[in-house]
Amino acid sequence: MVELDEVDKKILRELQRDARASFKAIAKDIGVSAATIFVRVKRLTRSGVLKGFRAVVEPKAVGKNLTAFILVRAQPKAYPAMLVALKRLDEICEIHDVTGQYYSILKARTSNTDELRKIIDQIGTLEGVGGTATMIVFRTLKEEYDVRV
């Protein structure tokens, strides 16, 4: 874990609020120089605290109208290779290694149920998959990308 002081935390909060904000604007908001922001952001990036900067796209606006969670049972010996194969599936946007009767929880975004069925069928053919359970999301009430610092 990286030690973060209050200036680092303020920078992270500002960047999460608006990743396009200029260093000058962030500096003005938190009361330090733009050079300080530059140096701190560079250090936060190098240390792995800042993973990158990206736009957040509304899935439905680009035709991804269906979100589903797929729980995957696995054969322990084949699990590492199965994870590698799952990472290659474009429709899978999250993979979480979890405890319990399922080994992984996947988040998928597709255009419709036919596409989702194809993905589930594809997952079922992967070496090491012992079964799946799928839940389709009716609506999302809260989805945050920020990390509280």
Rosetta blueprint (number, residue, H / E / L):
1 M L
2 V L
3 E L
4 L L
5 D L
6 E H
7 V H
8 D H
9 K H
10 K H
11 I H
12 L H
13 R H
14 E H
15 L H
16 Q H
17 R H
18 D L
19 A L
20 R L
21 A L
22 S L
23 F H
24 K H
25 A H
26 I H
27 A H
28 K H
29 D H
30 I H
31 G L
32 V L
33 S L
34 A H
35 A H
36 T H
37 I H
38 F H
39 V H
40 R H
41 V H
42 K H
43 R H
44 L H
45 T H
46 R H
47 S L
48 G L
49 V L
50 L L
51 K L
52 G L
53 F L
54 R L
55 A L
56 V L
57 V L
58 E L
59 P H
60 K H
61 A H
62 V H
63 G L
64 K L
65 N L
66 L E
67 T E
68 A E
69 F E
70 I E
71 L E
72 V E
73 R E
74 A E
75 Q L
76 P H
77 K H
78 A H
79 Y H
80 P H
81 A H
82 M H
83 L H
84 V H
85 A H
86 L H
87 K H
88 R L
89 L L
90 D L
91 E L
92 I E
93 C E
94 E E
95 I E
96 H E
97 D E
98 V L
99 T L
100 G L
101 Q L
102 Y L
103 Y L
104 S E
105 I E
106 L E
107 K E
108 A E
109 R E
110 T E
111 S L
112 N L
113 T H
114 D H
115 E H
116 L H
117 R H
118 K H
119 I H
120 I H
121 D H
122 Q H
123 I H
124 G H
125 T L
126 L L
127 E L
128 G L
129 V E
130 G E
131 G E
132 T E
133 A E
134 T E
135 M E
136 I E
137 V L
138 F L
139 R L
140 T L
141 L L
142 K L
143 E L
144 E L
145 Y L
146 D L
147 V L
148 R L
149 V L
